[in-house]
Amino acid sequence: MKPEYRPLEYAAAFAPGLTNPETTAPEDVVAARGKGVVKRYNVYRNNVTVSLIDALAATYPAVQRITGVEFFRAMARFHVRATPPVSQLLFEYGRDFPSFIESYEYARDMPWLADTAHIERAWLDAYHAADAAPLKAEALVSVDPSSLAHVRFVPHPAARIVRSRYPAVAIFAMNRADGPVSPQFSSDAEDALVTRPDEDVIVSRLPAGGAAFLIALIEGEPLGAAAEAAFEETDSFDLPANLAAMISAGVFTGIQQGE
């Protein structure tokens, strides 16, 4: 009697070896007459690995440009072996790649590389985020000044903040643009704001205190508390300028008044 075919059980046995070269082909895998099961399984495994590496290269082009193709693909191969995909959506793969870079031994002399990767991941997430109309300045002007400190903001689905101790925004920008790469002389820390108010994703460098301010607002803190967080980080925080910039960049979609 022919055994019952159970696709979920078969997939559970078949899939793990596709990203682990030390795993042998499952016993119940068969091939056409005269074809070697092990050889064909290895070919399939190689194709899966190459496809996942290509997906990482498409998501992190600046990282690949910085390291060079050979270094990037070697690093990506280690990531693929350690982190198999968990989603059917290929653009979701590699979400943990920036964290992997942080611990990758051969990237230790490029400590800013992981932060550059975090910005690239945020760029892709912003690109795929839901559409939403950004907040208009008129909505904030209409708020009673005595209630302004208690106003909370509704974040745009595409808004992302990436903090870095390195000039990651400049490094990201110069390696995502066409043409030759200009030398980077600054060592200043740069925090990135990633937004998509319209069709295009925009990556901006935040001023001093700007990241602390926006993170607090995105997490649901009222305006007064967010401003306090920014001033605690730097005395030079400019509240009016940051309010104007966040509205212009489309970081939020609405406001909520009340205690």
Secondary structure, DSSP 4 states (H G I P E B T S, - for coil): -PPPP-HHHHHHHHSGGGS-TTSPPPTT---STT--HHHHHHHHHHHHHHHHHHHHHHH-HHHHHHH-HHHHHHHHHHHHHHS---SS-GGGTTTTHHHHHHH-GGGTT-TTHHHHHHHHHHHHHHHHSPP-PPPPHHHHHTS-GGGGGG-EEEE-TT-EEE--SS-HHHHHHHHHSSSPPPP--------EEEE-SSSS-EEEE--TTHHHHHHHHHTT--HHHHHHHHHHH-TT--HHHHHHHHHHHT-EEEEE---
